[in-house]
Amino acid sequence: MGYGCLATGPANNSLEYVKTDASHTYYTVVSGDSWWVIAQRNGLNVYTLVAQNGKTIYSMIYPGDKLLIK
């Protein structure tokens, strides 16, 4: 069951994490990502991931978007 929409754009198979400080970690969306895939990779509930980013499960994500992971 894949929630959310697939991010499309230039293919890039590497995970890119950007840490801004000790208490927050951000993830940069790459082509092929979805809310569900990102949540699974990071051990999060998909609804938690979506909510902590101020979005809904139906919100689009795009390559280059930065999402709060923790």
C-alpha positions as CSV (number, residue, x, y, z in Angstrom):
1,M,0.0,0.0,0.0
2,G,1.8,3.1,-1.2
3,Y,0.4,6.4,0.2
4,G,1.0,9.7,-1.4
5,C,2.3,10.5,-4.8
6,L,5.6,9.5,-6.4
7,A,8.2,12.3,-6.8
8,T,9.4,12.5,-10.3
9,G,12.4,14.2,-11.8
10,P,16.0,13.3,-12.6
11,A,17.0,9.8,-11.5
12,N,19.1,9.8,-8.4
13,N,19.4,6.7,-6.3
14,S,21.3,8.1,-3.4
15,L,19.7,9.1,-0.1
16,E,20.5,12.7,0.8
17,Y,20.2,13.8,4.4
18,V,20.8,17.3,5.5
19,K,21.3,17.8,9.3
20,T,20.7,21.4,10.5
21,D,21.3,20.8,14.2
22,A,21.5,18.1,16.7
23,S,17.8,17.9,17.3
24,H,16.5,17.9,13.7
25,T,17.3,15.8,10.7
26,Y,16.0,16.6,7.2
27,Y,15.7,14.4,4.2
28,T,15.9,15.7,0.6
29,V,13.3,14.1,-1.7
30,V,14.7,12.3,-4.8
31,S,12.9,11.0,-7.9
32,G,10.8,7.9,-7.1
33,D,10.2,8.8,-3.4
34,S,6.8,8.7,-1.9
35,W,5.6,9.5,1.7
36,W,5.3,5.7,2.3
37,V,8.9,4.9,1.1
38,I,10.5,7.7,3.0
39,A,8.6,6.7,6.2
40,Q,9.6,3.1,5.8
41,R,13.3,3.9,5.2
42,N,13.4,6.0,8.4
43,G,11.3,3.8,10.7
44,L,8.4,6.2,10.9
45,N,4.7,5.9,10.6
46,V,3.6,7.5,7.3
47,Y,1.0,9.7,9.1
48,T,3.5,10.9,11.6
49,L,5.9,11.9,8.8
50,V,3.2,13.7,6.9
51,A,1.9,15.5,10.0
52,Q,5.3,16.7,11.3
53,N,5.8,18.3,7.9
54,G,2.5,20.1,8.0
55,K,1.1,18.2,5.0
56,T,-1.7,15.7,4.3
57,I,-1.3,12.2,2.9
58,Y,-2.4,13.5,-0.4
59,S,0.1,16.3,-0.6
60,M,2.6,16.1,-3.5
61,I,6.3,15.9,-2.9
62,Y,8.9,16.9,-5.4
63,P,12.6,16.1,-5.9
64,G,14.5,18.7,-3.9
65,D,11.9,19.1,-1.2
66,K,13.3,18.9,2.3
67,L,11.3,16.9,4.8
68,L,11.7,16.9,8.6
69,I,12.5,13.3,9.6
70,K,13.2,13.9,13.4
